[in-house]
């Protein structure tokens, strides 16, 4: 009976592994893991998706990938190795991350959970072991299928004994034609580059102002981490480290650097050490005009240099994203209406939605509908119009067509395979609230945060999804969001989520304080009424009445049903409704 459950198939298998992972992790485990995560999101996963692969499983330092075609598998392997060669150019050997890759086609057994077993997998894994660092090895069976279809420079290694494989396997080593190696030398005065369609940024080497050579490594490492963090923002075009570091040790004209690198924005900074303290300054500049968009300084103790580096990197990445987005909105407003593309229309709509007023939301919808006509797969536009429909549903009588439209667009974001953390986070919140599908919402939020752990927006919505489901883990996300973007108008989401957690735990005084903070940020009637309800539950009825009056002055027809439509966990709703009844609010 068991044999009937075995599912066999023919598949092309790619096995990849990091060369010398233990050495890299031993030298600096946190940085190595961060770089590997960035490589997965920026290079490996997109290459696998492009060539129709499926990641079967990951290990700490490698991956096993299934393809329906060995041609696709080989192309993916070469794309990954070319991408790695570009990323390693200019790095000292001890800092490079290099892969070995093996490709084989053969019989595999698929387990019920999607895992693959059998000789097809084992041979691919052993082929990876004989590949050179940065190289690709194919089995004879795989090579015979691709040699007529791909222009390969392959070396026949002959019959090779592979570990734990009974029979020798004929192996071919495929040369990776590195674009880095074959690129001509750069001209002394390169011509200005055309700006990409999406916003673009270069992070220049931070200047070491302390005269201490050790701070050079600290500054360079921090810049590399900032580049990695910004690269996770998928709507942003980020210049690679190897290009921006050509300005290291030079007096830089920001406008010239912007022209030479082909970017709209430049981030620069400095590091200064005094005793056991270090001060880092950073400034974001519009390259064309030289205008400063944002600047700040950070002070810290240098005892735990890597922890300090991580903290500052997170703070800079967290604040650069909203600063750039606001600058892009302003730039879009200056463009002629007849020259607007989908991205410009989205930016104009975003400016309206950010005001959180029903009339502004209505003004945003036609802009987003036009953007989706131009680009039907635009995940960010789908997410924002889903938010518009959700806000309309909550503010205009709970119309079912608005709810259905919000969910349709939210699911469109997920179905698109989007790697936009903000779009995913918005969609997760809407699915949790309107569909009460917390399992899907949590999965989507986790993906959003894995794509960009420094996204304040993703943390704001993570706090809401968890809090409304009665999960105290929301507190950490709310605190993280407020730390990343302390003056963000979205802070009401964090304070509201903290208030919901407090109600769930019976801390009504704390809930009232959180609701008051949320009301200070946006002044919604619902937050004043939530504050009044929390005060009533705390037995502070005399304080609750004037707060309630303020909320009802903003929304005279308020009904408690609003709280049932937020998708709150049932026990939380029951407590809020009980407090509302104490105040005599209609349901």
N, C-alpha and C positions, 0 to 999 in steps of 0.2 A: 504493500500500500504506500509506503514511504517513497519508493522509487517513482511512483506516478506523480508525486508532487515536485520532483526535480525539474526545473525549467532550464533547458540548455539552449544556447544560441551561439551564432558566430558573431564576433565583435572585434573591432579594432581597439586596442588598449594602449593608452599612453601612461607611462609611469615616470614621475619626475621626483627628484630629490635634491636637497641643497648640499653642495660640497662643503665638507668641514663645518657642519652645523654646530657640533659640540664646541669647537674652538671659538666660533663667532659668539655663541650664547655664553660661553664661559667668560669671554672678554667683556661683553656688555649685553646681557640677556634682554633687558627692556627695549633697548634701541633696536636690537636684531628682530625682536618680535614685532615692533612697530613698523620696521621696514618691510618685513614679510607681509604684514596685513595690508600695507599700502600697495605692494606688488600684486597681491591677489586682487584687490579692488580695481587697480588702475591698468594692469597688464594681463594677468593670467585669466581671470574670470571673463573679461571682454573677449580675449582671444578664443577661449573655449566656446563662448556663446556664438561668436562670429562663425566658427567652423562646426556648429551644430553638435557640440559635445555635451556630455553630462558628467559632472564631477561626482564620482561614486563615493569617494571618501577623501578626507585630508588627514595627514599626520602633522605633527608639529613642524616638520621640515620638508614635507612633500605632498604629493597628491596622486590619485589614481583616477583616470578619466576615460570614459567610454565614448566611442564614435561609431556611427553606422558605416563610415567609409574610412579606409586606411589612408586615402588621399587627404581627407579632412584632418585626420590625426597627424599626418606628417607636416602638412601646412601649418597646423597649430603649433607643433613643436618648433618649427623653424621661426615662426613669428615670435614666440616667447623668447627663444635664444637671441634673436636679433634685438628684441626690446631690452633684454638684459645687457647685451653688449653696449647699447647706447647709454643705459643707466650707469654702467660701471666705468665708462670712459673717463679718464682723469682721476679715478679713485686709486689710492695705493692698494696693492694686492691684499693686504690684511683687512681692508674695509669692504672688499667686493663680496656680493652675494652671487654665487654662480650655481647653475643647475646642471645636473646630468639628466638626460631624457632617453628612455627606451620606448620603441614602438613595435608592437607585434599584432598580428591578426590570428585569431584562433578560437577554439571552442571554450566557452565559459559557462558557468552555472550561476544563474541569478537567484539570490535568496529572496525571501518574502519582503524584506526591508529594502530591497534594491541593491544590496551589496553583491559584488561579484567574486566568484571563487574559481579555482581550476587552473589547468596548465596555461591557458591563454593569459591569465593574470600573472602567474609565476614567471613565465618566460619574459614578459615585458619588464617585470621588476628586476630580473637578473640582467637584462640588456642594459637597463639604466646603470647598473653597477659597473659595467665595462666601458661605458661612454666616458670620453674625456670631459673635464670641466668646461661647461659652455657648449658641449657637443651633443649630437643625436646619434643613436645606434638603432638600426632597423634589423629585424630578423629577415632571413632569406625570403620567407613567404610574404612579408610586408613589402620588401624591396621589389619583388617581381611584379606586384600589383601596381606600384607607383612609378616605376622607372620609365614607362612609356608616356606617363601623364604629367610628370613633373620634370623640370630641368634640374637634375641633381648632380652634384659633384661627389660621388661616393667612392669610398675605398673598401675593397673586399678584404676583410680581416680573416677570411677562411673559416673552417670549422672550429668553433670555440666551445670549450667545456665551460658551461655555466653552473654555478653552485646549485646543488640539489636538483638539477635537471638531468634526467637519466641519459639522454642522447645529446651529443654535441649539436650545436646550432650554428649554421652559417650566418655570419654577422657582417653588416655593412655599416661603416662609419660615414655619416653624411656631413659634408663640410657646410658650416654656417657662413654664408657670405655677408659678413658684417658690413653694414652701411657705414659704421664708424670708421672702420679700417680703410674703406675705399673712398671716403669723402675727400674732396680736394681741400687744400689748405684755405682757410678763410682769408678773404681779401683784407688788406690793412684798413680800408675805410669802407665797410659794407654798406650797400645801398639800403635805404629805409625799407622796412618790411610792411606789407599790407596788414592792417589790424584784423584780427579774427572777428567773426560775426558776434560771438559772445564776449563778455568783458574779459580782459586779459591782464595779468599781473606778473611782475618779476620781483623776487626777493633778493636784494643785493647783499653781499657779504657785510656783516655788521663790523663796524670799525672798533678795533681794540684800543681803547684810550688809556689803558693802565700801564702799558709797557711791560706787562708780564706775559711771557710767551705761553704760559699755561692757559691764559684766558683766550688765546687764539683758538685753541681746540674747543673750549666751551662755546665761544661765539659761533664758530663754524658748525658745530653740532646742533646748536639751537636753530640756526638758519635752515639747516637741512631738515630738521623736524617741522619747522614752520612751513616749508615748501611741501612736505609730505601731508601736513594737515590741510593746507589750502587745496591740494590736489584732490582731496575727498569731496570738495564742493563741486558738483558735477556741472554747474552752469558757469564755472570759472575756468578760463584757459590759463594754466600756470607754466611759466618757463622753467625748464629743467635746471637743476643745480649747476651742471657743467657749463651751461651758457651764461648764467648770471654770475658765476664765480670768475669769469674772465676779467671782472672789474675789481677783483680783490687787490688791495694795496694801492689802488689808484684814486686820484681825485676825480669824482664822477659828476658830470653834468647830467642831471636827471632827464632833461628833455632829450639830450643826445642818446642816453641809454635807452629811453623809451622808443626812439626811432630805430635804433640799431637792433633792439630785441623785438620790436613790433608789438609793444604792449601799451595799454591805456593807463595802467597804474603801476607805481613802483613803491615797494616797501623797503625802507632803509632804517638803520639804527646804529647804536653803539653800545659798548660794554666798558664799564669803568669799575675797577676794584679798589677798595680802600680798607685795609686791614682784613677782617674776615667778612666784610660786607661787599656786595656787588650791586651796581646800579645799571639797569638796562633801559635805554630809551628806544622808542620806535615811532616812526611817522609814516603815514600813508599819503602819497602824493599823486596828483593827476599829472601824468608825464607831459602832456601837450602844453598845459598852461603853467605847470610848476606849483599849482595851488595845493596847499596842505588840507587834506580832508579829515585827518584825525592824527592825534599824537598823544603819547602817554609815556610814563616812566614807571619802572618796577624796581623795588628794592628787596633784597633778601640776603639771608646768611648763606655763606658758601660751603658750610660744613657738608651738607648733602647736595652736592652740585647737580646730580642728575635729577633729583626731586625738584630742585629749583628750576632747572631747565624745562622739565615737563610742565610745571605750573605756569611759567611765563609763556611757553608755546601755546598752551590751551587758551590762555587769556587773550593773546594776540590773535590767534585764529578765530576765537569766538567773537571778537569785536570787529575784525576786518570784514567778515561776511555782511553784517547789517550795514556797515559804513559804505561798502561797495554797492550794495543793493540800492541804498538811498541815492548815491551818486548816479547810478544808472537810471533811476526814475527821473531825476532832474535832467539828465541828458536826453531821455526819451521825450520829455515835455518840450524840448527845444526843436525837435524834428518836425518837418512838415507833415501834415496828416496824410498826404498822398504817398509818402515814402515809408510808412510804418509797416514793419514785418510782424510776424507772430510774436516775437520776443518783445518788441516795442509795445504792442497792444497789451501783452501780459503785464508789462511794467506799469503802464498807465492804469490798468485795472487794479493792480496791487496797491497803488497809491490811494485809490478810492476805498478798497476793502479795509485798509489799515485804519481808516477813520471810524470804522465800526458803527456807522449810522445807516439806518434802513435806506435812505435816499441815495447815499453813496454806494451802497451795495447794488442797488438797482442800476446805477450808472455804470457799474463795473461789468454787469452781465453781458450787454451787447458787445463790449470790447473783447471779452473772452470768447464769446460765440464766434466772432470774426476771426480771432486767433486760431480757433480750432478748425475753422473752414480752411485756413491757409495751411495748418499743420494738424491733421486729425489725431496724431499720436503724441501731441505735446503734453507730457505728464503734468508739468507745473500748471498749465492752463486748466486741465481737467480737475486738478486738486482745488484750485482757487474757485472755479465755478461751482464745484461741489460745496465748498464753504459758503458761497453766496446762497445756494438753494437751502442749505441747512439753516443759515441765519434767517432767511425768509420764512422757513417752516416754523421756527421758534417764535418769530415776532409777528406773524400775520395769520394766526388762527389755526395753525397745525394742519395745513392743507396737504393731503396725501400725495398730490402730484409733485409738490416741492420735495417731500421726503424721498419719493421714488427717484427724482432727478438727482438729488444729492448722492444717493447710494449708487446710482448708475455711474456717475462720474468718478466716485471714489473707487469703485471696483475697476473702472477703466485704468486708473493709475496702476493698480496692482497687476492687472492682466498685461499691461504694457511691458512688464519687466523693468520698470523704471529704476534708475540708480540715483534719483534725486531724493535726498533724505527729507527735505522739507515737504515735498509732495507726498511722500509715503507717510510721514507723521500726521499730516492733515487728514489723509484718507483713513488712517487707523482710528483717529479720534471720531470721525463721522460714523464709521462702521460700529464702533463701540457704543456711541450715543444713540444712533437711530435704528440700528439693527440688533444691538445688544450681543453682538458676536465678539465676545472678549477674547476668545481663543485666537481668532484671525487678527484682531486688533493688536494683541501682544506680539504675535509673530511679525507683523508688519513694522511695529515700533522697534523691535529688536533689530530688524534689517536696517531701518533708518539710522539707528545709533551705530550699527557696525560700519555703515558707509561713512558716517561723519560723527565721531564721538564728541566733537567740539561744537556741534550744532545746538545753540540755545533753543531754537524752535522745536527740534526733536525732543529735547528734554522737557520743555513746557508741555508738549502734548503727551509725552510718556507719563508725566506726573498726573495729568488728567485721566488718562486711560486706566492707570492703576488705582488712583484714588476712588474713582467712581465705581470701581469693581471691589472696593473695600480692602485694597492691598496697601499696607503701610509702607511698602517699598517706594511709593510715590514721593515720600518725603525727600529721599536722596535726590531724585530727579528734579524736584522743585528747587531744592537748595542749589543744585548744580546749575540749573538754568539761570537763577538769579545771580549766581557767581559769574557766569559767563557773560551775562548781559543785564547788569543791575538796573539800568535806566530804560529798559525795554517796555513799550506799552503792553506787550504780551505778559508782563509780570502778573496781571490779574489772574491768568491761568494758574500760575504757581500758588498765589495766595488763596485762590478759590479751592485748589486741590488740597492745600494744607488744612483749610477749613473743613472740607469734607472728611478728611482723615480724622480730624479732631472730633467731629460729630460721631463718626463711627466708633471711636474709642471712648465716647462719653465725656470728652474734655470741652464742655460747652463754652467756658470762658475763653479758651484758646481759639475756638471756632469763631466766636464773635470778633475777636481781635483780628484774625485773618480776613474775615469778611470786610471789616472796616478798612484794612489795607487795600484789598481789591477794589473797594468802592472809591478810595482815594485816587486810584490809577485811572479808572474809566467812568465811575459814576453811574453804573447801570442800576436800574431800579431793583433788579433781582438780588444784587449784592447787599443793598440796604435792607431788603426784606429778609434775606438769609441771616444778616447780622441780628435783626430783631428777633427772628425765630431762635437763634442760638442764645440770645440774652433771656428769652422767655424760658427756654429749657434749663437755663442756669438759675432760674428763679429771680431774675433781675427785671421784673415786669415794668417797673417805673422807668428804667432806662430804655427798655425795648420800645415803648409807645412813641416817643418822638422820632426814633430811627424809622419805625414803621410808617409814620406819617410822611416822612421825607420820601420813602420809597413809593408810597401810594400817590404822592403828589406828582411823581414822574410817570406813574402808570396806574391811573385810577381804576381800571378794569382788571387788575391783576387777579389771577386765579392760581391756586396751588398746583393745578395740573402742570404748570411749567416745570416744576421739580420732578414730576413723574416722567416727563419727556426728555430729561437729561441722560437717561440710561443709567441712573444710579442703581446700585445693588439694593435689593428689596428692603433689607433691614435699615439702611440709611434713609431711604424714602419714608419708611414708617416713622422714624424719629423726627424727620423734618415736617411731615404732615401733622404729627402730634403737637409740635411746637406751633405750627400755623393755626391749628384749632384753638390752642390757648389764646392766640391773638384774635380769634374770630374771623380769620381769613376764609373767603369762600373757596370751595374746591372746584 
